[in-house]
Amino acid sequence: MPGIFQELWIFSQDGLPLADFCEDDVMDKNFLGPFLSAIKSFAQKLIDAELQSFTIGNFKFTCISALNGKVFLAGRTPLKTKDKTLKKACRIICKIFEDMYDPSGIENWDGDLAFFDRFKDKLDLYFKMSSL
């Protein structure tokens, strides 16, 4: 995954993995999705706020809700990544995703990962342009 993210995943609101953009599968998305979904729900019930990020070890995990909560994107970055840079990238990634997909498209998705190829291409282009 280019840019600031080492790994980026797309999950359903229930934590089911839809797609991932990872050069090396360090994290098992089948365990990560339900874990993130559970702590997002826990944070919402506990403090009535949406979980945005948390740290584990040397990594920061960031969750981005999209399509009115139908999906969330999660990314892993080095802990040293600046919050301002991370927030900007998250806003742009969410905008790109929401411009390309709608809730009904996700709900009717047939599981073919090629469905997300254009999204990955746009992310690659964004991160290449932002590194100039």
Buried (B, 14 or more C-beta within 10 A) or exposed (E): BBBBBBBBBBBBBEBBBBBBBBEEEEBEBEEBBBBBBEBBBEBEEEEEEEBBBEEEEEBBBBBBBBBEEBBBBBBBBEEEBEEEEBBEBBEBBBEBBBEEBEBEEBEEBEEEEEBBEEBBEBBBEBBEEBEE
